[in-house]
């Protein structure tokens, strides 16, 4: 066996240690039948937030279709959310990962994160093709012409309000593709998913399980719905023969405990992200504000009622599985964390609005 026989371009090659075919079958490069040549190396930089990471994953399917032999590397602050079987190398943002990436050559490097450090990193990388956002003359800049549109809508509210493209249409355009309804991908623990599905089905006794996600994170408090409204919705769903459950994270725990205590809705508790995804997977329909849950439910291909007030409704791709519910009059607090009218228009949305959407989805 000579050094010249080593297939450094094989997908199974692992720097400095034996590859799996060698460990499992004593295979060596000169005679190995599992040689899988890497033809295109692609780096994706999408650091966060969690929801933004999830909704960037449809690119994986399209690049795989367009580039046989593609090898994916993904740099993020949220590695646990990504589908490990779809991505060859997942790096968590830290010094070692950045140093490694800076000293690796890629065929295509994509940065869809507008954080300064992500843009600066793309500017330094060795890649003949770069898509997204880079760093020039001490400011963020488009790495390619097709990234200009989304960059400008991020700079100016008036342009953002006029935008009629979904986020997915925009990022596919940046990568010189047209969006063809490629689905989200997510890391789903199948064992946990099976356990939660069994638990909730036993409790629901054949009823349609409706997950009520009561939180939206602290960044945009104008999206919060009142506890009284959630309680009314839960009770009405129960009366109509559904099985409602409250969902949320640590921030919603006390609120959900309280509401479960005065309604007919079940509250299973709050869990790790991995288990929360598995729990969501056990629901039939999800009701949520624009939040991480929206992206999780989309990735799990759930029917969804999406409550939107402060965002451009064209931004969301629901894959014909969802209904957007909003206030009767258009919200004027675009991306606002406080209401200019003093009272958020979330309070103009009624439980009946959600009931109607849920019933429509239940019939599909």
C-alpha positions in Angstrom: 0.0 0.0 0.0 1.5 3.3 -1.1 0.6 6.8 -0.1 -0.3 7.5 -3.7 -3.0 4.8 -3.4 -4.8 6.7 -0.6 -8.1 8.2 -1.8 -8.1 11.6 0.0 -11.2 12.6 -2.0 -13.3 9.7 -0.6 -16.3 10.6 1.5 -15.2 8.0 4.0 -11.7 9.4 4.5 -11.1 10.6 8.1 -8.0 12.7 8.7 -5.3 10.7 10.6 -7.5 7.7 11.6 -8.9 4.6 9.8 -12.1 5.1 7.9 -15.2 3.0 8.6 -14.8 0.6 5.7 -11.3 -0.1 7.0 -12.4 -0.6 10.6 -15.4 -2.8 9.6 -14.0 -4.8 6.7 -10.3 -4.2 6.6 -10.7 -2.4 3.3 -7.8 -0.5 1.9 -8.0 2.2 -0.8 -6.3 0.2 -3.6 -9.0 -2.4 -3.6 -12.0 -0.9 -1.7 -15.4 -1.3 -3.3 -16.9 1.5 -1.1 -14.9 4.4 -2.6 -17.3 7.4 -2.8 -15.6 10.2 -4.6 -16.4 13.8 -3.4 -17.0 15.9 -6.5 -18.2 19.2 -5.0 -17.5 20.6 -1.6 -20.1 23.0 -0.3 -19.9 25.1 2.9 -23.1 26.6 4.4 -22.8 29.2 7.1 -26.0 29.8 9.0 -25.3 30.4 12.6 -28.7 31.1 14.2 -31.4 31.6 15.3 -32.7 28.0 15.5 -35.7 28.7 13.3 -33.5 30.4 10.6 -31.2 27.4 10.6 -34.1 25.0 10.1 -35.6 27.0 7.3 -32.3 27.1 5.4 -32.2 23.3 5.1 -34.3 23.0 1.9 -31.1 24.0 0.1 -29.6 20.6 0.9 -32.0 18.7 -1.3 -31.6 21.0 -4.3 -27.8 21.1 -4.1 -27.7 17.3 -3.9 -29.9 17.1 -7.0 -27.8 19.6 -8.9 -24.4 18.4 -7.8 -23.8 14.6 -7.8 -21.1 13.6 -5.3 -21.7 16.7 -3.2 -20.1 17.0 0.3 -21.7 19.3 2.8 -20.1 21.2 5.6 -22.4 23.4 7.8 -21.2 25.9 10.4 -23.8 26.9 13.1 -24.4 27.7 16.7 -27.2 25.1 16.8 -25.7 21.8 15.5 -28.3 19.6 17.3 -31.1 20.9 15.1 -29.6 19.8 11.8 -30.3 16.4 10.1 -27.0 14.6 10.6 -27.7 12.0 7.9 -28.0 14.8 5.3 -24.8 16.7 6.2 -21.2 15.3 6.1 -19.6 17.6 8.6 -21.4 19.9 11.1 -19.3 22.4 13.0 -20.3 24.4 16.0 -19.1 28.0 15.9 -15.9 28.2 17.9 -12.2 29.0 17.3 -11.2 25.5 16.2 -14.1 25.2 13.7 -13.4 28.6 12.2 -9.7 27.9 12.0 -10.3 24.6 10.3 -12.7 26.1 7.8 -10.4 29.0 7.0 -7.7 26.4 6.1 -10.0 24.3 3.9 -10.8 24.8 0.3 -14.5 24.6 -0.9 -16.0 24.7 -4.4 -19.0 26.7 -3.2 -19.2 28.7 0.0 -22.6 30.1 1.1 -23.2 32.6 4.0 -26.9 33.4 4.7 -26.2 35.0 8.0 -25.9 38.8 8.3 -23.8 38.7 11.5 -20.5 40.5 11.1 -18.4 37.5 12.0 -20.1 35.3 9.5 -19.6 37.9 6.7 -16.0 38.4 7.7 -15.4 34.6 7.5 -16.9 34.3 4.0 -14.6 37.1 2.8 -11.5 35.1 4.0 -12.5 31.7 2.6 -10.9 29.9 -0.3 -13.8 29.2 -2.7 -14.2 30.2 -6.4 -18.0 30.6 -6.0 -19.5 32.5 -3.0 -23.2 33.2 -2.4 -24.8 35.4 0.2 -23.2 38.0 2.4 -19.6 39.0 2.7 -17.5 41.8 4.2 -16.0 44.6 2.1 -14.7 48.1 3.0 -15.7 47.6 6.7 -19.3 46.8 6.0 -21.6 43.9 5.0 -21.9 43.4 1.2 -23.5 41.0 -1.2 -21.1 38.2 -2.2 -23.0 37.8 -5.5 -25.4 40.1 -7.3 -28.5 38.0 -6.5 -27.9 38.5 -2.8 -28.5 42.3 -3.2 -32.3 42.1 -3.0 -32.5 40.4 0.4 -29.7 42.6 1.7 -31.7 45.7 0.8 -34.9 44.5 2.3 -33.0 43.9 5.5 -31.8 47.5 5.5 -35.1 49.3 4.9 -38.5 48.6 6.3 -40.3 50.1 3.4 -38.6 47.7 1.0 -39.3 44.8 3.3 -43.0 45.7 3.4 -43.2 45.6 -0.4 -41.5 42.3 -0.7 -43.7 39.5 -2.1 -41.1 36.7 -2.1 -40.9 34.1 0.6 -37.7 33.6 2.6 -37.1 30.3 0.7 -37.6 32.0 -2.7 -35.1 34.6 -1.7 -32.3 32.2 -0.5 -32.8 29.9 -3.5 -32.5 32.9 -5.7 -29.3 33.9 -3.9 -27.9 30.4 -4.8 -29.0 30.8 -8.4 -32.0 28.4 -8.1 -35.7 28.6 -8.4 -37.6 27.3 -5.4 -39.5 24.0 -6.1 -41.1 23.4 -2.8 -38.1 21.5 -1.4 -38.9 20.6 2.2 -37.3 21.5 5.5 -35.1 19.0 7.2 -34.7 18.5 10.9 -33.0 16.1 13.4 -35.8 13.9 14.7 -35.1 11.3 17.4 -37.2 8.5 16.1 -37.2 6.6 19.4 -38.4 9.6 21.4 -40.9 10.4 18.6 -42.4 6.9 18.9 -42.6 7.2 22.7 -44.4 10.5 22.6 -46.8 9.5 19.9 -47.8 6.4 21.9 -48.3 8.5 25.1 -50.4 11.2 23.5 -52.5 8.8 21.4 -53.3 6.9 24.6 -54.4 10.1 26.3 -56.3 11.5 23.2 -58.3 8.2 22.7 -58.7 8.8 19.0 -59.2 12.6 19.1 -57.3 15.0 16.9 -54.3 16.3 18.9 -53.9 20.1 18.7 -50.7 21.5 20.1 -51.1 25.1 21.4 -47.7 26.8 21.4 -48.2 29.6 23.9 -44.8 31.3 23.6 -43.0 33.4 21.1 -39.7 34.4 22.8 -38.9 37.8 24.4 -37.7 39.6 21.2 -41.1 40.6 19.9 -43.5 40.8 22.8 -46.2 42.2 20.5 -46.9 38.6 19.4 -48.1 37.4 22.8 -51.7 36.3 23.1 -53.5 36.7 26.5 -53.8 33.7 28.9 -57.6 34.2 28.9 -57.7 33.8 25.1 -55.5 30.6 25.2 -57.8 29.2 28.0 -60.9 29.9 26.0 -59.5 28.3 22.9 -58.4 25.2 24.8 -61.8 24.8 26.4 -63.7 25.3 23.1 -61.5 22.8 21.3 -62.2 20.2 24.0 -66.0 20.8 23.6 -65.7 20.3 19.9 -64.0 16.9 20.3 -60.4 17.8 19.9 -57.5 17.0 22.3 -55.7 20.3 23.1 -52.3 20.4 24.7 -50.2 23.4 25.8 -46.7 23.5 24.5 -43.8 25.8 25.2 -40.3 26.2 26.7 -39.0 27.2 30.1 -40.3 30.7 29.7 -43.8 29.4 29.3 -43.7 26.7 32.0 -45.4 28.5 34.8 -48.0 30.0 32.5 -48.8 26.6 30.9 -49.1 24.9 34.3 -51.5 27.6 35.4 -53.6 27.4 32.3 -53.7 23.6 32.3 -55.0 23.8 35.9 -58.0 25.8 34.9 -58.8 24.3 31.6 -59.4 20.9 30.0 -56.1 21.0 28.2 -53.2 18.7 28.9 -49.7 20.1 29.6 -46.9 17.6 29.4 -44.2 19.9 30.7 -41.1 21.5 29.1 -38.2 19.5 27.8 -34.9 19.6 25.9 -35.0 20.7 22.3 -34.7 17.1 21.1 -37.6 16.0 23.1 -39.7 19.0 22.3 -39.3 18.2 18.6 -40.4 14.6 19.3 -43.4 15.9 21.3 -44.4 18.3 18.5 -44.2 15.4 16.0 -46.9 13.6 18.0 -49.4 16.4 17.4 -51.8 16.4 14.4 -52.3 20.2 14.2 -50.1 23.0 15.6 -51.3 26.5 16.5 -48.4 28.9 16.9 -47.2 32.5 16.5 -44.2 33.2 14.2 -41.5 31.5 16.3 -39.1 28.6 16.4 -42.2 26.3 16.7 -43.3 27.5 13.2 -40.2 26.1 11.7 -40.2 22.9 13.7 -43.8 22.2 12.7 -43.0 22.9 9.1 -40.0 20.6 9.1 -42.2 17.9 10.7 -44.8 18.5 7.9 -47.5 19.3 10.4 -50.8 21.0 9.6 -50.4 24.5 11.2 -52.4 27.5 12.1 -49.9 30.4 12.0 -50.7 33.6 13.8 -49.0 36.6 12.2 -49.2 40.3 13.1 -46.0 42.2 12.8 -44.3 40.4 9.9 -44.7 40.4 6.1 -47.0 37.5 5.4 -45.3 36.8 2.1 -42.2 35.7 4.0 -43.7 32.4 5.1 -43.8 29.2 3.1 -46.5 26.8 4.6 -46.3 24.2 1.8 -50.1 24.1 1.4 -50.4 22.6 4.9 -51.1 25.8 6.9 -53.4 28.8 7.3 -52.3 32.2 8.4 -54.6 34.0 10.9 -54.2 37.7 11.6 -56.0 40.7 13.0 -59.0 42.1 11.1 -57.1 45.3 10.4 -53.5 45.2 9.2 -50.9 45.6 11.9 -48.9 48.8 11.7 -46.1 47.8 14.1 -43.9 46.2 11.5 -41.2 44.2 13.3 -42.1 46.1 16.4 -41.6 45.0 20.0 -44.0 47.6 21.3 -47.4 48.6 19.9 -47.7 52.2 18.6 -51.4 52.1 19.4 -50.7 51.0 23.0 -52.5 47.7 22.7 -51.2 44.9 20.5 -53.5 43.8 17.7 -53.0 40.2 18.9 -55.9 41.0 21.2 -58.1 41.6 18.1 -57.6 37.9 17.1 -60.3 35.7 18.7 -60.4 32.0 19.7 -63.1 31.7 17.0 -60.6 32.7 14.3 -58.3 29.9 15.3 -61.2 27.4 15.7 -62.3 28.1 12.1 -58.8 27.5 10.8 -58.3 24.4 12.8 -61.6 22.9 11.6 -60.6 23.7 8.0 -57.2 21.9 8.4 -58.8 19.0 10.2 -60.9 18.2 7.1 -57.9 18.1 4.8 
